[in-house]
Amino acid sequence: MIIIIELIQAFVLGFTVGISAALIPGPMMFATISISLREGRRTGLMVFIGHALVESALFLLIFAGAASFLGESAMAYISVTGGLIMILFGLVLIKSARKVSTIDISTLSNKQELASNPVSAGLITSALNPSLVIWWLTAGSAILLQEYLIGIMAVIAFILGHWIADLGFLIAVSTSSSRGKELFSEKTHERILYFCGAFMAVFGLWFLANYNNMSAFV
């Protein structure tokens, strides 16, 4: 029963992290909107494939060094660093919620011509996004290693939740864009960002408060 609860928690955490990042307009979202106007709603799935390939490489990079990371002092350092970055990320989300929700995405998307192929667009906009790389090598790695200490199934649950959020959001964006509609209202966008920002900040605080407990598992 405890294992099931931990797997559900890992899934929910992965999903929330995925949605929190996806909601901030960036190159991948703009490219998805731009290409979906021509390719249709299948664009979201294809962009996700490229995005997932980049994240898979980052996951392998993180776990390739897991043996050297998983020492008590190293795990404590990763937990503290990850917690601080999650708090910062959450506060940035909260601060920018109103501004982000009023961005004219349709205008910005017309300027995104990084790749005409949706899979390539997902690869390029993810690999060349410093925020994504920095996130996974700091806060993201702290979360993944924490789940790794619970078990490989917890890691899979977290990644699955994260990718379902990414895939669902990208498909929703491409579907709505191909039909010439907005995904959701500005007010709804703003409220979701506030919620995600608060969640990330609180979870970051939890990481800081429990770093000794996590390092004790090593």
Secondary structure, DSSP 4 states (H G I P E B T S, - for coil): -HHHHHHHHHHHHHHHHHHHHHTS--HHHHHHHHHHHHH-TTHHHHHHHHHHHHHHHHHHHHHHTHHHH-SHHHHHHHHHHHHHHHHHHHHHHHHHHHHHHT--HHHHHTT--S-SSHHHHHHHHHHT-HHHHHHHHTHHHHHHHHHHHH-HHHHHHHHHHHHHHHHHHHHHHHHHHHTT--SS-HHHHHHHHHHHHHHHHHHHHHHHHTHHHHHTT-
